C-alpha cells in the first residue's frame, strides 16, 4: 500500500476475499469517503491465494477518493498487533487528564464517563453523575454516546495500563518483603495476595456492573451509591491517606537513589530532598495541565524492567563467581514480628483497583470475562517480575536485603564487582528521574481529594475540586508538599510509609470496599453460598487492617525506639 502524504490518499493493489479478509494476519481497515458506497471494506495484502472451490481472486485497484487508511495501521501478527495496541494506548493517554489509579501508584490512564442519575439530592448529583469530581479533570458530558465513542482500548492496551499501574516504586521493596518471611513462605504469601487481588477486582467489577448507570465508575461514586455520604468519606479517606504515604515514599526513594549516586552522607540527604521538591516537584505540581507527563509513567515502567534485569544478571554473575554458593542467612521460612512487612508491602505492590474501573469502561467489546483476562494478564506479568527480583535479590544478599534493593549495591560491592558500576548508575538515575517526574502526577488525585473535602466543608455542599480558586489550589499544593517533605526527611525508612499504607488503605481498597460494594447491592439474605467469598473478603480486610497496623507499629517501635 502506498500513501500520498500531500493528498492523504491511499493507492495500491490488493486482493479482495471474504475468507482471507476474515482470517488473514495482514490486513488494513479502510473507510469510504463517499456515503454511496459500502460503509466498510476489509482488504488483504497477501500474495494472490489459490483456494480450493473458489476462483482465483483478481487484484482490485483501490480508488483513493473512496477510502482512507485506518489510523491504527497494519497488523501482521498477534505480537505486532499487541505492540500496536500498546502504542495506541500510550498515544491515547497523552491526550487524557491524569486519574488516580491505585493507592500505591498514580499514572495517566483513560478518562471515563457515566450516565445521568435521577432521584438523588443536588448535593450528590455531581458526585454520582460526574466521574471526574475527585480527580480534578475538566468537565465531561455524561452522555452514553460519548462513553461509547471513548471505548477504544483493546485487550492488550488495557493489560498494559493495568500493568503500568501495578508496577511502581514498590517493586524495589519486594525483595525485602520476601526476606522478611523467607523465600518459601514469602512466595506462598505473594501468590495468595495475587490471587486475592484478582478476586477482589472481580468483585469490584461485578459491583460496578450491578450499579450500571446509577453511578460513575469511581470508588467515590460507588461508595455514595451503596453507602451514602459514609461511602464517599471512606473512599476519600482511603485516597488521601494512601496518597500521602505514597508521596512520602516517592521522595524517600528519590533521595536515597540520588544520595547513592552523588555519595552524599546520611546527615546531608535532606538537602537533596528540599532541592528536588523546590526545583522540580513544586513547579510541575502547580500546573493544571500535566498531560504530557505521561512519559514519566513510560519511563518508570521501562526503568523497573531494567532494574529487574539488572538484579537478575548481577545475581547470576555473583552466583557463578562464588562457585554456586548461596549467601548465608537465607531461610525458607522465617516467622517473627518483621514478617508482617511481607503482607503489608505486597498488598501495596499488587493494588490496581482504582484504575480498573475507568479501564473497564474504556475497553472495547466490554464484557466481564474479557476484562478479567486483562486483569489476570497484568497481575501475572507483575507476579513474574516480582518473583525474579525478589528471589534474586534475597538469595544474593540474604538477611542483609534492604527495603530498596538498589541500596544493597553499595560502594564496597561495586569495588568488588567493577563491571556493575555503569549498569547500576544507569538504573539509579533512571529510577530517580522517573519517580521525580511521577510525583507531580501523584499529587493530582491526592490534592483533588483534599480540595473536595475542603470545598465541601467551606460551601456546605458537594463541590468538584476543579472549582477551587487559584489561591486555594496553590495553597493546598504548598501545604501538602510541606507536610510531605517534612515526613520524608524525618521518616528513616521507606518501609514505614509503604507498610502503613498497605495495612490501612490497602485493607480498605482491596478487601473491605469491593466486598461492601458487592454485598450492599444484594437483594435477599447475605448468608448464602453465593456470598461466601465477599463475606470472607470483608472479614479478612478487617483482620488485615487491624492486625497489620498493630504489628507494623509494634515492629517500628522495637526497631527505632
N, C-alpha and C positions, 0 to 999 in steps of 0.2 A: 504494500500500500504506500503510495506516495502522497505527500501533503504539500500543498502550495501555501506557504505561510502568509503571503500577502492577501490572498483571497479567502483564506481559512477554509478551503475546499479540499476534498479528498478525491483522488483519481487513482484507479487501479483495476487490475483484472482479478476477479475472484470466482470461485466455483460455488454454485448455489445448490445445496442439497438438504432437504429436511432432516434426513438421517444424520448426516455429518454435522449439520447445524446444531443438533441436539447432543451429539457425542464427542465432537471434536474438541481437542485440548488447545487448539489455536484458533481463536475467533475474535471478532470485533463487533460491537453493537453499533448500529448506525441508525440515526433518527432522520426521518424525511423532513425537509424544509417546507414541502408543499402539503396542504391538508387534503389534497385529492388523491394521495397515494396511501398505501397501507401504512399504519402507524408505526410499524417496527420491522426492520429487516435484520436478519442474522446471517452473516457471511462467513465462510471459512476460507483460510488462506493456505490450505494444504495442497500438495500436488494432486492432479486430477485422479480421482479414485475409480476403481472398477468394482462395482457392487454386483453380486450375483442377483439376477432377477430384475435389475434396474438398468436402463440405458445409460451410456456414458454421460456424465454431466458436462454441459458445454460452458465455456467461460462467458461471463456476463460483464460488459463494460458498465461501470457504475457512473451515472451522471452526477457530476459534482454539485449540481444545483439541487439535487434531491436529498442529499444526506450530509451529515457531519459526523466526525468521529467522536465516539463517546469519550468523555474526559478521563475516564479511568484507564483507557488504553487497551493493550492486548494482554491476554493471559495465556501462557504457554504450558503451564503445568501447575499442579496444586501448590508446589512450593513457591513458584513465582507469583501465583495468584495471591497466596498469603502475604508475600512481601509487598505486593501492590496494595493490598488492603491495609497493611500496617502503615505504609506511606500515606495513603489517603486519610487514615485516621489522624496521623500527625498533622497533615495539612488542615484537616477539619478543626483540630484542636487549636490551631493557630488563630482561627477567626472567632473562637468562642471565649467567653469570660471564664475565669477560674472558678472552680467549685470545690467545696470540701469533699474529700474522698474517704478518709478514714481518720480515726483519732490518732493514728500513727504517722501518716504521711498525707501530704496535700500536693496534687499535681493538677495540671489543666486537663479537664475532661469535658465530655459533651454536655451541652446545656439540655434542659428538659422543659417540657410544657405540661399543662394539666387542664382538665376540663373544668368548666364553670361549676360552681357549687351553689345549691339552692338550700334555703331553710336554715341558715346559720346567722347569728348576730353579726352586726357590722364589724365588730372588733375582730372576729375570726375569719371573715370572708377573705381578706387578703392572704392570710396565712394558709387557708385551705386551697384557695384557687391559684395562688401565685407561688411557684416552687422556688423562686429565687430570693424570697424575702430575707432569709438568714445568711445569704451568701454574697450579698452586695453586688449583684449583677443588675444591669439595666432592665427595665420592664419589658416583658414579652407578652404578646397577646395569647391568652389561654384558649386557643381555638383548636379543635380537633384536626382541622385541615393543616394547620401549621405543625402540629405534632406529627402527623403523618409525613409531611414534607421533610422533617428533620430526622426521620427514622432511616438513616443512611449507613449505619455502622454494620459491617459484616461480622461474621463469627470470629474471623481472625483479628479484626480490629478491636472487637470487644475483649477478646482474650488478652491482647496486647495492653489495652488500657488498664484492665484489672491487674495484670502482672506488674505494670508500672506502678500501680497503687500499692501492691503488697511489698514489693522490694523497695527498700529505702535505707536510711542510715542505720536502722536497727539490725541490718544484715551483719554489720561489723560486730555486734554484740552477741550474735547467735553462738559462736564458739564458746564464749563464757557461759552462756545459758546451758549448753551441753556439759561443760566442765563442772558445773555446779551439782550435777546428779550422776555423772559418769556416762561413758559413751553408750552403754546398753540401755539403761533406764532413761537417759536423756532422749535417745532416739525413739523409745516407746512413747514417751510423753509428747514428743514433737509429732509423731504420727497420729496420736489421739487428738491433739489440738487441731491438726489439719483436717481430720475427719469431722470434728465438732464444728469447725468453721464452715466446712462445706454444708453440713446440715443446717446450721444457723442461717446461712444465706438462703437456703431453700425455704425456710420458714418466713424469712423477710419478704422474699419474692411472692410467696403464696399469700401473705397478708396484704401485700400491695395489690395483687390480682383481686382479692376479695373486696378491697376498698373501691377498686375501679376508678371512676372519675369523681368520686366523692372527695378526693383529696389529691394534692400534688405528690409527686414521687420524691419525698424527702422524709427524713426522720421526724422533723418537727411537725409536718403535716399529718403523718400517720399517728404521731403521739397525740395531737389535738383531736383527730378524728376518733380515736379509740378511748382516750382518757381525758379529753378536755384540756383545760389550762394546765393541769398537772403534767400531762404528757409533753406539752410544749416546754415547760420548765425543766423537766427531766432531760429532754433532748438538748436544751441549751446548756444545762449544767455539764452534760457529758462532753459537748464540743468545746466549751470554754475551759474546763479542767484539763481535758485531753490535749487541746491545742496549746495551752500554756506549757504543759510538761513537754510536749513535742518541741516547741520553740526553744525551750531551755536546753534540751538535749542537742538540738542542732548547733547552738552556739558552743556547747562544751565539746562536741565532736570537732568542729571547725578550729577551735582554739587549740585543742590537743594536736591536731594534724599540723597546723601552722607552726606551733611551738617545736614539734619534732623536726620539721623541715628547716626552720631558722635556728635550731638549737638554743631556744630561749629557756631560761630557768623557770622552775615552777612558781617562784615568787613574782616573776615579771609577766606571766602569761596573761594577766588581766589587761595589760596594755594592748595585746593583740585583739582581745575581745572588744574593748572600747573603740579601737581604731576601725575595726571591720564594721561595727554597728554604725558608727558615725559617718564613715566614708561610703559605705555600700548599702547596708541594710536599710538605714533610715531614709535616705533619698528615694530608693526604689519603693519603699513601703508607702510613701506619700502619694504616689501616682495612683489615679483611679482607673488607669488603663494599662495593665501589665500583661496583656495577652501574649506579647512576643517573648515573655519569659518562659513560654512552654519549652523553649530549647533547653532550659535548665533541667527539666524532668527527663529529657532525652539524654543529656549529658550525665545525669545521675544514674540512669539505668545502664548506660554504657560503662560508667566508672565502676559500678557494682559488679558487672560481668567481668571487667578487667581484674578487679581485686580478687574475685573468686578464682579466676585462672591463675593469678599470681600466687595465692596461698597454696593452690594445688601443686604448681610447679616447684615452689620452694620446699614443700613437704617431700615431694618425690626426690628432689636433689639432695636434701639432708638425709633422707632415708637411705639412699644409695651410698652416700659418702660415709655414713656411720656404720656401714655393714649391716643394714637391715635391722637396726636396733630401735625399739620403741622407747620414747622418753620415760624415765622413771616418774612415778606419780600418777600414771594413767590408770583409772579404775573403771570397771564395768558398771558397778552400782555404788553410788555414794549418797547415803541418806544422812542429812544433817540440816540445821536451820537454814543454811545457804541454799538448799535445794529448792526453796520457794522461788528463787530467781529463774529457775528453768520454766516454771509455769507462767509467771508474770511477764517475763521478757518474750516468750514465744507467743503469748496471746496477742501482744502488740505486733509481733512480726508477721502474723497471718491476717491481720484485720484488713478488710476491703469493703466493709458493709455500706458505707455512705456513697461509695462510687457505684455500687451495684444497681441502685435504683435509677439514676439517670442513664447509666449504660443500658439497662434493660429497656427503658423507654426509647432509646436511640437505636436499638437492634432491629435490623431488617427481618421481615418474616418472624415477628416476635412471638415466641412460644416459651413456656416454662422449661420444657426439656432442652430446647435449643440454648437458652440462657444458662441452664445447668451445665451444659457441656463447656461453655466459655468459662464458667467459674471453676469447674473441675480442672480444665487445662491450665488456668492461671495458678491455682493452688498447687497443681502438680509440678509446674516449672519452678515455682518458689521452693517447694519441698526438695527438689533435686539440688538446686543451688545451695540451699541451707545444709543439706547433707554433706555436700562436698566441702564447703568452707568450715563447717563445724567439726567434722571428723579430722580433716587435715590439720586444722588449727590446734585441736585438742591433743591429737596424737603427737604433734611436733613439740608442743610446749607444756603439756601435762597440767599439773596443778598451778603452774605459773601463767596460765592463759588469762589475759586481761579483758576488760569489758570493751575494749576497742582492739581488735586483733592486729591492726597495723602497728600499734604501740609495742607489740611483742618483738617487732623487728627493730631492736634498739641499736644504737651506735656500736655497741660491743658485738652484736650479732652481725652487723654489716662488716665490721672489721674481719670477722672470721669467714664470712661468705661475701667477698667483694663483688661477686657477679650480680648480686641482688640490689646493689646500690641504686643504679639508674632505674630499673623497673619499680623499685619501692618508691623512689622520689616521684615518678610519674603518677603512681597510684595515689599517693598522698595529696599531690597537687590537684589531681582531677576530682577526688572526693571533696576536698576543701572548697574548690571553686563551685562544684555542683551544689553543695549544701548552702554556701553563701547566697547563691542566686535563687535557691529554692525557698529560703527563709521568707522573703517578701511575699511569695505565693502563699506560704503557710499562714502569714499574717492576715490574709483576706478573710477566710471563714472565721477565724478567731475574733478579729476586730468586728466583723459583721454581727456576730452573736452578742458581743459586748454592747455594740451600738443599739441593737434591737432591744436589749434589756433596759438600757439607759433611756431610750426614747419612750418605751412603754411606761416606765416609772415617771418620766417627765410629763408626758401627754395624757396619761391615764388610759390610753387605748393602744392596741397593737399597731405599731408604725414600722414600715420597712426601713431597713438600715440605710439605704441609699438616699433617704430623705433628710439625713443629718446635714447640718450646715458644714461648711468647710472648716470652721473653727472647731466644731465638735469632732469632726473627722480627724483633724490634726491632733487635737487634744487627747483623744483616746489612743491614737497611734503613739504619741510621745510617752504617755503614762504607761502604756503596755510595754513598750520597749525598755523603759527604765526599770520596771519590775522584772522583766525577763532577763535583762542584762545583769541586774543585781544578783538574781538567783544563780545565773550561770557562773558568776565569779566566785560565789561563796559555796556552791554545791561542789563537793570534792570529786564526785564520780558520775559518769553518765548513766550508770546503772540505777541511780537513785530516782531520777525523774521517769525513766523508762519503766522501772518496776512499779512505781506508784501509779503511773498512768495505766499500766496493764491491769493492775488489781482493781482499780476503781472504774475508770472509763471503759476498760476492756470488758469487765464483767457486765456492765450496763449495755454496752454497744453490741456485744456478741451473744451473750446469754439471755439477759433479762428482757431487754426491749423487744427483740424479734419474737420471743415466746409470748410476751404480753400482747403485742400487735396481732398475733395469730389467735390466741385464746379469747381475747375480748371481742372478736368478731364471730365467735362461735355461737350458734343457736342450739340450745339444748344443754344437757348435763356435761360438765367438764371431765368427770371421772369416767372416761371411756377409753377403750383400747386405742382409738384414733389419736387421743390427746396425750398418750403416754410420753412420747418424745418431747413435745413442748413443755409438759409439766416437769420432766426431768431436767430440761434445759433451764427452766426457771429456778428450780431448786439448786442446781449446780451453780448458777450465777450468783445466788445469794451466798453459798458456801465459799466460792472462789473469791468473791468480793470481800467478805468479812475476814475469812481466814488468811487470804493472800495479803491483804493490807496489814493485818495484825502481825503476821510473821515477818513481813518486809520491814515494818517499823522496828520490830524487836531485833532483827538482824542488823539493821543500820545502827541502832543504839549500841549494840555489842561491838560493832566494828569501829565506831568513831567516838564513843564516849566511855 
